[in-house]
Amino acid sequence: MKQDTVVVSAGRDPHANHGVVNPPVYHASTITFPTVAAIEEAAKHRYDSGQTFYGRYGTPTTFAFEEAVAALEGGHRSVSVGSGKAAIVAALTAFLDTGDHLLMVDSVYGPTRAFCHKFLKRYGVETTFYDPLIGAGIADLIRPQTKVVFTESPGSQTFEIQDIPAIAEVAHKAGCTVIMDNTWASPLYFKPFDHGVDVSIQAATKYIVGHSDVMMGVVTTTDAVHDKVRAAAFELGAPSGPDDVYLAQRGLRTLSVRLERHMKNGMAIADWLQARPEVERVLHPALPGDPGHALWKRDFLGACGLFGAILKPTPKKAVAAMLDDMNLFAMGYSWGGYESLMVPTDPGPLRTATKWQTDGPCLRLHVGLEDVEDLIADLDAGFQRLNGAR
Ligand SMILES: *Cc1c(COP(=O)(O)O)cnc(C)c1O
């Protein structure tokens, strides 16, 4: 089946639920068993996806959502957890022990970086951050103790595209597991398992939920490593709640049409910004002039509405004059909902392996589903305030 059909039908079985279109919400902590034989049998399969044993292992609502995401990402199975960050923690801790070494991309999402230098360090796992543009050169950084190569493409805030197939090939030769944070592309616009990824992470909070009202994460894996990741997610003890899972599977059904519009609006705004005299550079891999464009075109099936912009040198108070009074672009961090957002960013201090230096301030935009002419009018008025406050 084609992708748009899978978006609509995966993980649903109306006739198993009185003909009701969406899977029912099961609220459960206790699962009961009729006999000793049944309880013993269920205990044997408690880690299996689709088996109910105890609320923390998931309910049929959870399993329906996981089935749909696995089908879309093209992986074997998925496991859902209480946030995108919990998905990252489950994926990393599934493969790393004391004494192991982790290769982490330097443009990674900030809270992922924090998990490495705070938590993992305490448990004796060493992290080396690497240049997002390293490609097959990652071979030089792999040690006998290296267990995981973690990727995120495009990079958080700076939007570099990584050569995932080249990295995966080298990593696999050295016996490493390749994890990717695939949140930007969503399960629709990058197919991690076609490019050598073993474990794919989605902050479902973003586009899968799509309405800025639920925190959730989901980890999808190959057959070979699924049990490890499911066990790690279980050890974390932070499952997604039934109402949240329900909203996530509901959001998923419109993901394809929403993303198409996010991409169209985002490209239009990116083009418009590029022509503005106040803008030094737009960071958007779908723009033909972007350094990551060739790789994006080779590997991705689309772009979402999230990208960056570097302004020419501008005083902070002028940037604030723009941002403080925006009408449609709200200031907020968690993106992927239907509404537009714009926040100031400062990627430089986060880097350790590479330098990120700009003369002017950086912005991150999430372009929502509003009419693009209204969004441009809002930005235009913002630039007038910015110029007036210089
Ligand atoms: C938001 C985000 C996360 C974390 O998701 P939460 O649900 O907010 O914990 C992880 N990775 C990326 C790339 C994100 O943008």
The ligand as a Gaussian input file, in Angstrom:
#p B3LYP/6-31G(d) Opt

LIG

0 1
 C       11.292000      18.146000      20.876000
 C       12.354000      17.216000      20.476000
 C       12.684000      16.113000      21.257000
 C       12.071000      15.878000      22.628000
 O       10.724000      15.635000      22.610000
 P        9.830000      15.907000      23.940000
 O        8.584000      15.179000      23.630000
 O        9.678000      17.387000      24.019000
 O       10.562000      15.334000      25.097000
 C       13.631000      15.238000      20.790000
 N       14.249000      15.437000      19.616000
 C       13.968000      16.489000      18.840000
 C       14.690000      16.637000      17.544000
 C       13.030000      17.416000      19.240000
 O       12.783000      18.477000      18.474000

